[in-house]
Amino acid sequence: MPSIIIVKDPPPPIIPVITQYYKTDKIKKVTITTDVVGFDQYDISGYLPDKEEVIIDLKKILSTATLKGTLLLPSVWLSLMRAVFHELGHALQVERDPEIIKEEILPEEYETEVNQFAYILMENWFKYNKIPPLDFMGWMGYQIKSLIEALYPNHSKLIKDIEIAEAGAVISLDSFALHYPELVSKEQCTILSQDQSIGITIEGVKYLDAISFITAINNNISEDDKAATLHRLGHEEVTVEEEEIQQEEGNKTAQTASAE
């Protein structure tokens, strides 16, 4: 298990995610901070193989959490999870292919592999877990609350979006069809809108929840390809029991942080 250096408070539930999934010897330290020097403009995280360290920039995640069409709160959490799993993928690549640390720029197929890997782990995680509410989002949650106050008296839409997100919504079906036409046709949208087993309906509007959204993102990846990606990177899937324990630990941590 790596040591976790917290400079800025992350959402408490992300800590058991890191401790549960970061089992490789190629990650000795995880630093969670803001204003990282040396990151490119849109870098929200990075893996330093020479130091065996993952760095996560919460400020960058908050300011660039722009998963197309998604509500703010789930966009922030999904961006954080993607960063955690993306950097894990890079560490596993180094474990598999030590020579790649000599590359100044990784080949495109390596980035494609870790992007796919991250979304596969996110899909697995969301089978048993949910996006934390605003009060359990740590430093980023405080910043969102400050934004709400700054927008007063024109803050009602943001408050409404957060309430919808805390009810489980990630993206409206209409926004999903608009922003992800490569993943869903008009005919499929009609089917989704009528399928009560997928997503949730709030005030007459159909939304995809986290698991249905990530599953749709991964829709073009077969189960065999998912298994092959995990196998190539030497990653063992977390079992249902471990996921449930992980979520319980995250809830306890979040409750403690909230009480403090």
N, C-alpha and C positions, 0 to 999 in steps of 0.2 A: 504494500500500500504506500503511495507517495505521501510526502508531507504536504500539507495544504497551507499556504501562506495567504492570509486574508488581509488585504490592505483596505478594501472596501467590501462591505457586507453583501454577499450574494444572496439570492433567494435560498433560505435554509434547505429546501428539498433537493437542491442540486448537489449538496455535499454527499449524501449517500449514493447518488448516481455516480459521482467520481470514485468514491471508495469501492463501490461494487464492480464497476466496469474497468477501472484502471489497474489491471493486474500484471501488466507487462513490466519487466525490469528496465525498459527503456524510458520510463517516466519515473523520476525520483522526486520531482517537486512540481506542484501546481500553484501558480501565483494568480490570485484574483484581485484585480486592481482597476485603476482608471488612468488615462493619459499616458499610455505606454510610449516611450521614446523609441523611434526606429520603425514603428509600424507604418505601412503605406496607408493612404487616406481611408481606404475601405476595409483594412484588416481589422477584424474584431478579436482575433486570437492568433496564436502562433506556437509552433513546436520548435524548440532549440535542441537539436540532437547532440550538440557538443556538451550542453549542460544537462541534457535529459530532463528538460523542463517544459511545461506547458504554461503559457501566459494567456489570460483571458481578460479583455478590456471591457468592463461593464458599461463605461461611458460610450464607447464605440457601438456596442450592441444596442444600447438605448437609442442612439442617434441615427443608426443605420438599419434598425429593425423594420425592414420594408419588404417582407414576404408579400408578394403582390396580392392586394385586395383583402388581406386579413385584418382583423381588428387589432388595435394596439397591444393590448395585454397578451394575447396568444402569440402575436408576432415577436414580442420581446422574449418570451419563454422559448419559443421554437428556435429563435436565433441563438439563444444561449445553449440549448441542447445540441443544436447542429454544430456549434463551435466545440463543445466538449467531445462529441463523438468524432468530429472531423480530425481533431488533433490526435485523438487516440488512434485513428486510422493511419496517420503519418508515422506515429511511433511504431506501430506494428509493421509498417512497410520497412522501416529501418531495421527492425528486428529480423525481418525476412531477407532483406537485401541491404546489408551494411554498406555496400559501395555507393549507394545513392546519396550519402551525405557529402560526397565529393561534387555532386551536381549543384551548380549555382541556381539553376531553374529546373524544377522537376518536369519530366516529360508530361504531356497532357494526359496520358492514360493513367498516370499516378493520381492526378487530381480527380479525374473521373471516377477512379476506383474509391477514393476516400469519400467523395460526395455521395456515391451510391451506398457505401458502407454506413455513413452517418444516417441516412434516411431509413435504411433497414433497421438499425438499432432504435431509431425513434419510433418506428412502427411497432416493434416488439415491446418497447417501453409503454406505449400508449394502450396496449392491450389490457394493462392492469393498473394504469395510473392516469391522473388527470392534471391539467394545468393548474398551478397554485393560484389562489385568489390574490388580489392586489396587496392585502396586508401581509402576505408571506413572500413578497418579492424583494425584500431587503432594500439596499440603497436605491435600486432602480424604482422600487415602489414609492419611496419617498419623493423621488424626482417626478414621477407621474402625478403624485398628489400635489406637488408644488405647481406643476403645469395646470392642474385643474383650478387651483387658487388664482393663478396668474390670468387665466382666461375669464374669470368671473367679471360680469354676469353672463358671458357667452359660453358657459362651460357645460350646459345641459346635454349637448350631443355627446361629448366625451364621457360624461358620467353615465349616460344611457348605454354607450358602447361598452363600457367596463362592466356594467350590470349584466348586459347580454353575454359578454365573454365569461363572467363568473358563473353564469348559468350553463356554460359548456359550449357556447358557440365560438367558432374560429373564423368562418367566412360565410357570407350569405351565398346561397346557391346561384343567385343572379351574378354576384361578383366573381364567383368561381368560373362560371361560364364565360364571363367577359375576359378575365385575365388568364385563363388556362384553356383556350379553345383547342389546343393540341391534345388535351386530356379528356375532354367531354364534348359530345355533339349536342345539338338541340334536342334530338330524340332521347338521348341518354339523360339530359336534364329533366325532361318531362317525366321519365321513369323515376329518377331520383326524387323529384318533388312529391311523387305519390307513394314512395316507399317509406313507410313509417318506421322501418327497422334501421334506416340510415339517417344520421344527423338528428337534429331537433327542430321543432317549430316554435317560434316565439312571436306572439302577437301577429300571427298569420304569415310570418316570414320564415321560409325554410333555410336553415343553416347547416353546414357541415360541422361536426364536432372534430376534435383533434384526430381521433383514430380514423374516421372516414376521410378526412383531408389528407393525412399522410398516406393512407392506403391508396388514395387516388393518385397522389404524386408518384407512388411506386407501381402504379398500375401496369406500366410497360416493362416491369421486371418480373420474370417468371419466378416461381418458388425455387426451381432448380438453380437459377442464376443467383438468387439471394443466398442460397446455401453455399454455392461455389465461391461467392465473394467472401463470406464469413470464413470459409475453409482456407482460401488463399492467404488471408490475413491471420490465420491461426487463432481466430476468436471463437470461444465457446459461448453458445447462447445461454443467457441467464434463465434459470428455470422459473416456473410460475411461483413456486414457494419463495424463491429468493426475491422475486419482484415484489411480492406481497410484504415481505419483511422490510425490503428497501423503502416501500411507500410508508409503512408504519414508522420506520425510523425518521423519515423525512417529516412526517406529520408531527412527531414528538419534538423534533428540533425546531420546527416552525412554531409550535405552540410555546416552547420555551422562549424563543426569540420575541414572540409577540407579548408574552408576559413581562419580559424585561423592558 
